[in-house]
């Protein structure tokens, strides 16, 4: 809990900086330790779901579950609620997506239903499990490249833009 | 720039429209060698494996519901007590 040393913050009050306020806990913005700590905190949730036989995939906070029965859906909902209560994480119940396989009955999950497909980790995941290249990716990339070419910036600036986009 | 995109473009389309490059067996082998943790920021894990595994489950079971969860400000909403508890339980201080 003491990875921050000598970090201070200033507040801008009425166009004047306040005295420095020492920050004693947490990690820096963009600290490479942050994702690893986050992985640790999400591990108990994944362990619990796996122990109940629910197939789980996680890429940092992008978690995907594959639920086969109504019982599994109920168990997963309970586990998620427990995790929310104990870890302070807030699950966006309205923005989370459920992709039912064609003809699948309703599992009464509290998530938004989406039958065509959803963007997951940069690809379009369809309800039949197949992945699709996102539409217009190449066109957008080409338009962006034309635009970046006109910008008056150094080589390292260009590299930063391209790596941020990709 | 235009030329290179023209050359790569059809190749990109071809590779990404088909199934992910890693086969399911390869994924399972990779998973056997490493303990089950999230796929991010760990050597040997990437989004390809995540997607390949997920899509193989859906395609093989031909049923069920896939849920994609969305955490609100995930990195900002981790309580310190929880982090302390997890790290102590795992033997990290």
Interface residues (C-beta under 8 A of the other chain):
Chain A: X1 X25 X34 X35 X36 X37 X38 X39 X40 X41 X42 X43 X44 X46 X47 X50 X55 X57 X58 X59 X60 X61 X62 X63 X64 X65 X66 X67 X68 X69 X73 X76 X80 X86 X87 X88 X89 X90 X91 X92 X95 X96 X97 X98 X99 X100 X101 X104 X107 X109 X111 X118 X120 X121 X122 X123 X125 X127 X128 X129 X130 X131 X132 X133 X138 X141 X142 X145 X149
Chain B: X1 X5 X9 X12 X13 X16 X17 X19 X20 X36 X37 X38 X39 X40 X41 X42 X47 X50 X51 X53 X54 X55 X56 X57 X58 X59 X61 X62 X63 X64 X65 X66 X67 X68 X69 X70 X71 X72 X73 X74 X75 X77 X78 X79 X80 X82 X83 X84 X86 X87 X90 X92
